[in-house]
Structures are given as structure tokens and as C-alpha cells.
């Protein structure tokens, strides 16, 4: 009796097209390893040896009902996991529950409050049975002189963001990054200015309503 192949799903929070997925990366690795004859690559999926299958989906498109289509999948790889919402993580975790199933997440940390960071590195500690690995450029066996030159340039020119880009630390809201120049001298001396939204910070609106009675 033939062994049934593994069912795997590659996930992003938002994936409008397969061009936004990890499909091309997987295809290139199959070619680089010289095992292309064992795989069948289609427009929307990759068939693996032993009747296995890899599909590509965006979690934002799933509901509590539609996520049931992933039941029976043994591996779920969350790419760019720092963008995964708490809702998506809560939908995915109980769905990937076949025997010996695993959820893999790969990400460059952005904020401590991100759902994936809170789950694995939050105040409750590492979940039982989970394995957390920190890897960066030092662990890359394919690191090249070109990449090293780029790293050193980043360290020299942009030291405030270097730790996030190359060392896996959380991103910072840099001084001056989200306060735009005011449009005029009058505005500069007043309380009204142009402020650009910072994607690292939440948006909040505060209103101070005042008036005078007759």
C-alpha cells in the first residue's frame, strides 16, 4: 500500500495573488536541489511525492467555516508571520490538528504586541512542545560578499534600524520619523501641523470639546 503524502499549506495573512505567496521560492528550491522530476508544479499548487500536496492561501480570506477546508493538513507554514492577526492565529491553531501535525512560523519581529510574538515570546512564555529558533545573517551558509557589504553599509548609514533589519530585534519608532515639517511659519508656532501616519504605531483620535455659556 502506497504511503499517503503529506498535505501542506503555505499561509500569509493577505494573499491576493500567487505572486504574493512563497510558491516561487519553493519552486526554485526544488530546482536547485535537482528533484524536479519528483514534483508536479501547477498554477495554484504543487504535488509532492507520495500523493502529497502543497497549497497557498491567505488567512484574511478565511472564516470559521471556510478554515475547515484545511482540516487534515499536517503542515502549515506561516510566512511573514509578524503580519498574522490574532484572529487568524486563533482560527488556524485548532484547525491544524492531524496526527503529528506542525505549524511553522517564520518572521522578522516588528512589535512585541504582534500576535505571533505575543504567542511565542509573550509574558506566558513558550508554549509547551514549541521550539523557538533565532537565526540571522551569521547563520546563513550562503552569505556572500555582496550581502556583507550591504550589511556594513546599513550599519554605517542607518544604525537606528540596523538591529531590526539584521539582528532580529523589534523595530523602533525613530525620532523624527513621524512628525512632518509644518507648512508655514504660522503653523510651526501654533498647534496645527501635518503628521504622517506611522505603520508601527496605533492610530488614536482625541477630541477636546470646549465652549462658553451665554
ZIVEN-V29778 format. One record per residue. N is the residue number from 0. RES is the residue in one letter. SS is DSSP state (2 for helix, 1 for strand, 0 for the rest). NEAR is the number of other ideal C-beta (glycine too) atoms within 12 Angstrom. Layout:
n,res,ss,near
N,RES,SS,NEAR
N,RES,SS,NEAR
This chain:
n,res,ss,near
0,X,0,5
1,X,0,8
2,X,0,10
3,X,0,16
4,X,0,21
5,X,0,27
6,X,1,28
7,X,1,33
8,X,1,41
9,X,1,38
10,X,1,45
11,X,1,36
12,X,0,32
13,X,0,20
14,X,0,29
15,X,0,14
16,X,0,15
17,X,2,25
18,X,2,14
19,X,2,22
20,X,0,31
21,X,0,30
22,X,2,31
23,X,2,19
24,X,2,22
25,X,2,27
26,X,2,25
27,X,2,14
28,X,2,19
29,X,2,23
30,X,2,16
31,X,2,12
32,X,0,13
33,X,0,10
34,X,0,17
35,X,2,18
36,X,2,11
37,X,2,17
38,X,0,25
39,X,1,20
40,X,1,25
41,X,0,16
42,X,0,14
43,X,0,18
44,X,1,24
45,X,1,35
46,X,1,21
47,X,1,27
48,X,0,20
49,X,0,15
50,X,0,14
51,X,1,24
52,X,1,28
53,X,1,36
54,X,1,32
55,X,1,36
56,X,1,38
57,X,1,30
58,X,2,39
59,X,2,22
60,X,2,18
61,X,0,29
62,X,0,14
63,X,0,14
64,X,0,11
65,X,2,17
66,X,2,29
67,X,2,17
68,X,2,18
69,X,2,33
70,X,0,20
71,X,0,21
72,X,0,32
73,X,0,27
74,X,1,27
75,X,1,41
76,X,1,32
77,X,1,40
78,X,1,32
79,X,0,27
80,X,2,34
81,X,2,33
82,X,2,31
83,X,0,38
84,X,0,26
85,X,2,20
86,X,2,17
87,X,2,35
88,X,2,33
89,X,2,19
90,X,2,32
91,X,2,40
92,X,2,28
93,X,0,17
94,X,0,30
95,X,0,31
96,X,0,19
97,X,0,21
98,X,0,11
99,X,0,11
100,X,0,24
101,X,1,23
102,X,1,36
103,X,1,26
104,X,1,39
105,X,1,27
106,X,0,33
107,X,0,28
108,X,0,32
109,X,0,28
110,X,0,26
111,X,0,20
112,X,0,21
113,X,0,30
114,X,2,31
115,X,2,39
116,X,2,30
117,X,2,24
118,X,2,31
119,X,2,32
120,X,2,26
121,X,0,18
122,X,0,11
123,X,0,12
124,X,0,12
125,X,0,15
126,X,0,18
127,X,0,7
128,X,0,11
129,X,0,18
130,X,0,13
131,X,0,21
132,X,0,14
133,X,0,17
134,X,0,16
135,X,0,20
136,X,2,23
137,X,2,14
138,X,2,13
139,X,0,13
140,X,0,8
141,X,0,12
142,X,0,17
143,X,0,12
144,X,2,10
145,X,2,11
146,X,2,18
147,X,2,17
148,X,2,13
149,X,2,19
150,X,2,25
151,X,2,17
152,X,2,16
153,X,2,21
154,X,2,19
155,X,2,12
156,X,2,13
157,X,0,19
158,X,2,18
159,X,2,19
160,X,2,22
161,X,2,24
162,X,2,21
163,X,2,24
164,X,2,26
165,X,2,26
166,X,2,22
167,X,0,25
168,X,0,20
169,X,0,22
170,X,0,28
171,X,0,24
172,X,0,21
173,X,0,18
174,X,0,9
175,X,0,12
176,X,0,19
177,X,0,18
178,X,0,17
179,X,0,15
180,X,0,13
181,X,0,16
182,X,0,13
183,X,0,12
184,X,2,9
185,X,2,11
186,X,2,15
187,X,2,15
188,X,2,10
189,X,0,11
190,X,0,10
191,X,0,12
192,X,0,17
193,X,0,14
194,X,0,18
195,X,0,16
196,X,0,16
197,X,0,19
198,X,0,15
199,X,0,23
200,X,0,19
201,X,0,11
202,X,0,12
203,X,0,7
204,X,0,8
205,X,0,6
206,X,0,6
207,X,0,7
208,X,0,5
209,X,0,6
210,X,0,6
211,X,0,4
212,X,0,4
213,X,0,3
